[in-house]
Amino acid sequence: MTGSLSKVLSIRVALLAVLSTLLTVTALRAHEVQPGVMDIEITPDAITAFIEWTIEAPVAGIDLESIEDTNLSDQEDEYLRLRALPPADMEAAFRAAWPGLIEKLTFKTGDTALAPELQSVTVPDVGNIEVARTSTIELSIPLPSGIDPIIIGWTADLGPLIVRQRTIEDGYRGYLTPGQLSDPIPREGGSAQSPWQAFVSYISVGFDHIVPQGLDHILFVLGLFFLSLRLRPLLMQVTAFTLAHTVTLALGALDLIPLSADIVEPLIAASIVYVGIENVFMRKLAPWRPAVVFAFGLLHGLGFASVLQDFGLGEDNFIAKLIGFNVGVEVGQLAVIAAAWATFALMFGRNEWYHRRIAAPVSIGIAVIAAFWVLERTGTIETTGPWALFSALTEGGFAPLTVLISAVVLAGVLTALVLLAITADGFRDLAAMATSFTLFLCLIAAFTSGAWIVSAVVTGIWVLALRIQALGGPEPEGEPI
């Protein structure tokens, strides 16, 4: 027993050492899709819009609706070529593409479509082409007389868009998902929200950041869940995580902790690796686990804060928006835990093999994915070549039908092998472990592609395969383990 504990402590120390070294590493997340940010000023006769935009993507013709990383696009080579162009050449390329891009922008008042006029294109100098280059586009949009409010947006292939009305009190602020149009924006005065309206509107922003956008946070929460099915360990971990990320979310949103996302994001990934690996070796709450989870929660809070900083909270109803966002995050996390509990704890929690057939292989899958993120976010690897499969897995690069067929074949083959060797409990364990590991990866692939029905079907296949594979094995015991 002493030797086993010593081994676990050694692994813990080694993992913490890896975490500490990442503090000195910066990630070059050049290919991650970032939203455009449009700041608008409205006068009686015109709208002036300043768009901070990675213009290489639209000029290259990349469809940003269905991918989260430009490496997954067929236009990746052209995208990188544009990244390397000097400012004057990139400006010329954008101006040449403008007649096609203008058709993708929406500015309207009432039933009248407005025509934006390109005023200027400011492109930064070429630096490291592995780092995203954000250009500034200035547009002028003439306004007809009248009082009809203004609606703004762009087509889904241009990705998400943040719209902020500046130089006015209570100005409009909105995060538009791909293809979404803004709420009507008054021509005069602001779009004032009551504290309650601000609170409610930001709940959905927080929830969306977990489900479906926050795969890394989802995996971390699943890592907490799969340590133990007992209520006390789960509550202690979730409480520590919630308290920690609430503190740094507030401080980060106030810009009181100016820690770069290039440091925070790799550390978040490393925290997921730690939790996943520790789950394999531990079957109950270790004394140090709540403190470690609290420390990791501080990191995740900074990750949440970066979303709010990009969104632009503004000074009005700041507290209400911050609380609403945090509530949305908590609801998202609880939804993940509830789904995992209903699928695994309720169905299999009383089986003595739950940890080795479900919790351990899923935790290994979580750690493998997070380890890929550590390497990617620190710029250690390129998400091409042999790593392209991991990039496709975590960023929706697999066709849902391919995922579904793979899940059926894998579950079918492994289950058939178990039925052929029904008296061999050791082989039954191995097959069930392989089923959980591979079907978990299939579920991640379906989830990141946005195929919710396929995700549900893959989960059903996984549960059915485990139930069939358990036939003839040990009967469930009394209490969840």
C-alpha positions in Angstrom: 0.0 0.0 0.0 2.8 2.4 0.9 4.6 1.6 -2.4 1.3 2.3 -4.4 0.9 5.6 -2.6 4.5 6.5 -3.2 4.0 5.8 -6.9 0.9 8.0 -7.1 2.7 10.8 -5.3 5.7 10.6 -7.7 3.3 10.8 -10.7 1.6 13.8 -9.0 4.9 15.6 -8.5 6.0 15.0 -12.1 2.7 16.3 -13.5 2.9 19.4 -11.3 6.5 20.0 -12.6 5.2 19.9 -16.1 2.5 22.4 -15.2 5.1 24.8 -13.7 7.4 24.6 -16.8 4.5 25.7 -19.0 4.4 29.0 -17.3 7.4 30.1 -19.4 5.9 28.9 -22.7 3.7 30.9 -25.0 1.3 29.3 -27.4 1.2 30.3 -31.1 -2.5 29.7 -31.7 -2.3 31.2 -35.2 -4.9 29.0 -36.8 -7.7 29.2 -34.2 -10.8 31.0 -35.5 -11.3 34.4 -33.8 -14.5 36.5 -34.0 -14.5 39.8 -35.9 -15.0 42.8 -33.6 -17.1 45.7 -35.1 -17.2 49.0 -33.3 -19.9 51.3 -34.6 -20.7 55.0 -34.3 -24.1 56.3 -35.5 -24.7 59.8 -36.6 -27.9 61.2 -38.1 -26.7 60.6 -41.7 -24.2 57.7 -41.5 -22.8 54.8 -39.6 -19.1 54.5 -39.2 -17.8 51.0 -38.6 -14.4 49.8 -37.6 -13.9 46.1 -37.9 -10.9 44.3 -36.3 -10.7 41.3 -38.5 -8.3 38.5 -39.6 -8.9 39.4 -43.2 -6.7 36.6 -44.7 -9.5 34.1 -43.9 -12.3 35.7 -46.0 -9.9 36.7 -48.8 -8.7 33.0 -49.0 -12.4 31.9 -49.1 -12.3 29.9 -45.9 -15.7 29.0 -44.5 -15.5 29.7 -40.8 -18.9 28.4 -39.8 -18.1 24.8 -39.5 -14.4 24.8 -38.4 -12.6 26.2 -35.4 -9.1 26.0 -36.9 -8.0 27.1 -40.3 -5.8 24.1 -40.6 -8.9 22.1 -41.3 -9.7 24.2 -44.4 -8.8 23.2 -48.0 -7.7 26.9 -48.4 -5.0 26.6 -45.6 -2.1 27.1 -48.1 -3.6 30.2 -49.6 -4.4 31.5 -46.1 -0.7 31.1 -45.1 0.5 32.8 -48.3 -1.7 35.8 -47.5 -0.3 35.9 -44.0 3.1 36.4 -45.4 2.2 39.3 -47.7 3.5 42.8 -46.9 0.8 45.2 -45.7 0.4 47.0 -49.1 0.0 43.7 -50.9 -2.5 42.3 -48.4 -4.5 45.6 -48.6 -4.6 45.2 -52.4 -5.8 41.6 -52.1 -8.6 42.6 -49.7 -9.7 45.5 -52.0 -9.8 43.0 -54.9 -12.0 40.7 -52.9 -14.2 43.5 -51.5 -16.9 43.4 -54.3 -17.6 39.8 -53.2 -17.3 40.4 -49.5 -19.7 43.4 -49.5 -22.5 41.1 -50.5 -21.9 39.1 -47.2 -22.4 42.2 -44.9 -25.8 43.2 -43.7 -26.6 46.8 -42.7 -30.3 47.7 -42.9 -32.8 50.1 -41.4 -36.4 49.1 -41.7 -36.8 47.3 -45.0 -34.0 49.4 -46.6 -30.7 47.6 -47.3 -27.7 50.0 -46.8 -24.5 49.9 -48.9 -21.3 50.1 -46.9 -18.4 52.0 -48.5 -14.8 50.9 -47.9 -12.9 53.8 -46.4 -9.6 52.4 -45.3 -7.7 49.1 -44.7 -5.0 49.0 -42.1 -2.8 45.9 -42.2 0.0 45.4 -39.6 3.5 44.6 -40.7 4.4 40.9 -41.3 5.7 39.4 -38.1 5.7 35.7 -37.2 3.2 34.2 -39.7 2.3 31.7 -37.0 0.7 34.4 -35.1 -2.7 35.8 -36.2 -2.6 39.2 -37.9 -5.5 41.5 -37.1 -6.3 44.2 -39.6 -8.7 47.2 -39.2 -11.3 47.9 -41.8 -13.1 51.2 -41.8 -16.5 51.4 -43.4 -18.9 54.3 -43.9 -22.6 53.5 -44.4 -24.9 56.3 -45.5 -28.2 56.5 -43.6 -31.5 57.6 -45.1 -33.7 59.9 -43.1 -36.1 58.3 -40.6 -36.1 56.7 -37.2 -36.1 53.1 -38.0 -33.5 51.2 -36.0 -30.4 49.6 -37.5 -29.7 45.9 -37.9 -26.2 44.6 -38.5 -24.6 41.2 -39.3 -22.7 39.1 -41.8 -23.1 35.7 -43.4 -22.3 32.5 -41.5 -19.1 31.7 -43.5 -17.4 34.8 -42.0 -17.7 33.3 -38.5 -18.9 34.9 -35.3 -19.1 38.7 -34.9 -18.9 41.0 -31.9 -20.8 44.3 -32.4 -20.2 47.2 -30.0 -21.7 50.7 -30.1 -19.2 53.2 -28.8 -19.1 56.9 -28.0 -22.6 56.6 -26.4 -23.9 55.7 -23.0 -25.8 52.3 -22.8 -24.6 51.5 -26.3 -25.5 48.2 -28.0 -23.2 45.2 -27.4 -23.8 41.8 -28.8 -22.1 38.5 -29.6 -23.5 37.2 -32.9 -23.0 33.6 -33.8 -22.2 32.8 -37.4 -25.0 34.2 -39.6 -26.9 35.8 -36.7 -28.2 39.4 -37.0 -28.1 42.0 -34.3 -31.1 43.1 -32.3 -32.5 46.5 -33.6 -30.1 49.3 -32.6 -31.8 52.7 -32.1 -30.4 55.5 -34.1 -30.4 57.9 -31.1 -29.7 57.1 -27.5 -28.5 53.7 -26.3 -29.9 50.3 -26.1 -30.2 50.5 -22.4 -30.8 47.2 -20.5 -32.1 46.9 -17.0 -29.8 45.0 -14.6 -32.2 42.0 -14.8 -32.2 42.1 -18.7 -28.4 42.2 -18.6 -28.2 39.3 -16.1 -30.5 37.1 -18.2 -28.9 37.9 -21.5 -25.4 36.9 -20.2 -26.6 33.6 -18.9 -26.8 32.3 -22.4 -23.3 33.6 -23.2 -21.9 31.7 -20.2 -23.8 28.6 -21.1 -22.7 28.6 -24.7 -19.1 29.0 -23.6 -19.4 25.6 -21.9 -21.9 23.8 -24.2 -21.1 23.6 -27.0 -18.1 25.9 -27.3 -16.0 24.9 -24.3 -14.7 21.4 -25.0 -11.7 21.9 -22.8 -13.9 23.0 -19.8 -16.3 20.1 -20.5 -13.4 17.6 -20.4 -12.2 19.1 -17.1 -15.6 18.8 -15.5 -15.9 15.2 -16.8 -12.5 14.6 -15.2 -14.0 15.7 -11.8 -17.0 13.5 -12.3 -15.1 10.3 -13.2 -13.0 10.3 -10.1 -15.8 9.0 -7.9 -19.5 8.6 -8.1 -20.0 9.4 -4.4 -21.7 12.7 -3.8 -19.2 14.2 -1.3 -16.1 14.0 -3.4 -17.9 15.4 -6.4 -19.4 18.3 -4.4 -16.0 19.1 -2.8 -14.3 19.3 -6.2 -17.1 21.2 -8.0 -17.3 23.7 -5.1 -13.5 24.3 -5.1 -13.6 24.7 -8.9 -16.6 27.1 -8.8 -15.1 29.3 -6.0 -11.8 29.5 -7.8 -13.0 30.4 -11.2 -15.5 32.9 -9.9 -12.7 34.8 -8.2 -10.4 34.9 -11.3 -13.3 35.5 -13.7 -14.2 38.7 -11.8 -10.6 39.8 -11.5 -9.8 38.9 -15.1 -12.9 40.7 -16.5 -11.8 43.8 -14.6 -8.4 43.4 -16.2 -6.8 43.2 -12.7 -4.9 40.0 -13.7 -3.3 40.8 -17.1 -2.1 37.2 -17.7 -1.8 36.4 -21.4 -4.1 33.8 -22.9 -0.9 32.4 -24.5 0.1 31.2 -21.0 -3.4 30.5 -19.6 -4.6 28.2 -22.4 -1.7 25.7 -22.3 -2.0 25.6 -18.6 -5.8 24.9 -18.8 -5.0 22.0 -21.1 -2.3 20.7 -18.8 -4.7 20.8 -15.9 -7.0 18.5 -17.8 -4.1 16.1 -18.4 -3.4 16.0 -14.7 -7.0 15.3 -13.7 -7.4 12.6 -16.3 -4.2 10.8 -15.4 -4.8 11.0 -11.6 -8.3 9.5 -12.2 -6.6 6.3 -13.5 -4.6 5.8 -10.4 -7.0 7.1 -7.7 -10.5 5.7 -6.9 -11.3 8.1 -4.1 -10.8 11.7 -3.2 -7.1 12.3 -2.2 -6.4 14.9 0.5 -4.7 17.1 -2.1 -7.3 16.9 -4.8 -9.6 19.8 -3.7 -6.6 22.1 -3.4 -5.3 21.1 -6.8 -8.8 21.5 -8.4 -9.0 25.0 -6.7 -5.7 26.0 -8.3 -6.8 24.7 -11.7 -10.1 26.6 -11.2 -8.2 29.8 -11.0 -6.7 29.1 -14.4 -10.1 28.3 -15.9 -11.6 31.5 -14.5 -9.0 33.4 -16.5 -10.0 31.5 -19.6 -13.6 32.5 -19.0 -12.5 36.1 -18.4 -10.8 36.3 -21.8 -14.2 35.6 -23.4 -15.8 38.4 -21.6 -12.9 40.8 -22.5 -13.4 39.9 -26.2 -17.1 40.4 -25.8 -16.8 43.8 -24.1 -18.8 44.0 -20.9 -18.9 47.8 -20.8 -19.4 49.8 -17.6 -23.2 49.5 -17.5 -24.7 46.7 -15.5 -21.2 45.2 -15.2 -21.9 43.2 -12.0 -25.2 41.9 -13.4 -23.5 40.8 -16.6 -20.7 39.2 -14.8 -23.0 37.3 -12.5 -25.2 36.2 -15.4 -22.2 34.9 -17.3 -21.0 33.0 -14.2 -24.5 31.5 -13.7 -24.5 30.4 -17.3 -21.1 28.7 -16.9 -22.4 26.9 -13.8 -25.6 25.8 -15.5 -23.5 24.5 -18.4 -21.2 22.5 -16.0 -24.1 21.1 -14.1 -25.7 20.0 -17.5 -22.5 18.1 -18.3 -22.4 16.4 -15.0 -26.2 15.6 -15.1 -25.8 14.0 -18.6 -22.8 12.0 -17.5 -24.6 10.8 -14.3 -27.7 9.8 -16.2 -25.7 7.9 -18.8 -23.1 6.2 -16.7 -23.7 6.4 -12.9 -27.4 5.5 -13.2 -26.7 2.7 -15.6 -23.5 1.2 -14.3 -22.5 2.9 -11.1 -23.2 -0.2 -8.9 -21.0 -2.5 -10.9 -17.6 -3.4 -9.4 -16.1 -3.0 -12.8 -17.3 0.6 -13.3 -13.9 2.2 -12.7 -11.8 -0.1 -14.9 -14.3 -0.4 -17.8 -15.6 3.2 -17.9 -14.0 5.8 -15.7 -10.4 4.8 -16.3 -10.5 4.5 -20.1 -12.6 7.7 -20.5 -10.1 9.5 -18.2 -7.2 8.3 -20.4 -9.1 9.6 -23.5 -9.5 13.0 -21.7 -5.8 13.1 -20.9 -4.8 12.1 -24.5 -6.9 14.9 -26.0 -5.6 17.5 -23.5 -2.0 16.4 -24.0 -2.5 17.2 -27.7 -3.8 20.6 -26.7 -0.8 21.3 -24.6 1.5 20.5 -27.5 -0.6 22.5 -29.9 -1.1 25.6 -27.7 2.6 25.8 -26.9 3.5 25.7 -30.6 5.4 22.4 -30.0 3.6 20.7 -32.9 1.8 21.7 -36.1 -1.8 20.5 -36.4 -1.0 18.9 -39.8 0.4 15.5 -40.9 0.0 12.8 -38.2 -1.5 15.4 -35.8 -4.3 16.3 -38.2 -6.5 13.5 -36.8 -6.4 15.1 -33.4 -7.2 18.5 -34.8 -10.1 17.0 -36.7 -11.3 15.2 -33.6 -11.5 18.2 -31.4 -12.6 20.8 -34.0 -15.4 19.1 -35.9 -13.3 17.8 -38.8 -15.0 14.4 -39.1 -18.2 13.8 -41.1 -21.0 12.7 -38.7 -21.8 9.7 -40.9 -18.2 8.6 -40.7 -18.3 8.9 -37.0 -21.5 6.9 -36.7 -20.3 4.1 -38.9 -17.1 3.9 -37.0 -19.0 3.7 -33.7 -21.2 0.9 -34.9 -18.3 -1.1 -36.3 -16.1 -0.7 -33.3 -18.8 -1.5 -30.8 -20.0 -4.4 -32.9 -16.6 -6.0 -33.3 -15.6 -5.7 -29.7 -19.0 -6.9 -28.4 -18.9 -9.9 -30.8 -15.4 -10.8 -29.5 -16.7 -10.7 -25.9 -19.6 -13.0 -26.7 -17.3 -15.5 -28.4 -15.1 -15.5 -25.2 -17.9 -15.2 -22.7 -16.1 -17.1 -19.9 -13.0 -15.0 -20.0 -13.6 -12.1 -17.6 -10.1 -10.7 -18.2 -10.8 -10.4 -21.9 -14.3 -9.0 -21.1 -12.6 -6.1 -19.2 -10.1 -5.4 -22.0 -12.9 -5.3 -24.6 -15.0 -3.1 -22.4 -12.1 -0.7 -21.8 -11.4 -0.5 -25.5 -15.1 0.1 -26.2 -15.3 3.0 -23.7 -12.1 4.6 -25.0 -12.9 4.4 -28.7 -16.6 5.3 -28.3 -15.7 8.2 -26.1 -13.5 9.5 -29.0 -16.4 8.9 -31.4 -18.7 10.9 -29.1 -16.2 13.8 -29.0 -15.9 13.8 -32.8 -19.7 13.9 -33.2 -20.1 16.6 -30.5 -17.5 18.9 -32.0 -19.1 18.5 -35.5 -22.4 19.8 -34.0 -24.2 16.6 -34.9 -26.4 16.3 -31.7 -28.5 13.4 -32.9 -25.4 11.5 -33.9 -23.9 12.2 -30.5 -27.0 10.8 -28.8 -26.9 7.7 -31.0 -23.2 7.1 -30.4 -23.9 7.4 -26.6 -26.7 4.9 -27.0 -24.5 2.5 -28.9 -21.8 2.8 -26.2 -24.3 2.0 -23.4 -25.8 -0.9 -25.3 -22.4 -2.4 -26.1 -21.4 -2.2 -22.4 -24.6 -3.8 -21.2 -24.3 -6.7 -23.7 -20.6 -7.2 -22.9 -21.5 -7.4 -19.2 -23.9 -10.4 -19.7 -22.7 -13.4 -17.8 -20.4 -11.3 -15.7 -20.5 -10.3 -12.0 -23.9 -8.9 -10.8 -24.1 -5.2 -9.7 -23.3 -4.6 -6.0 -25.3 -2.5 -3.6 -23.9 1.0 -3.7 -22.2 3.2 -6.3 -18.4 3.0 -6.1 
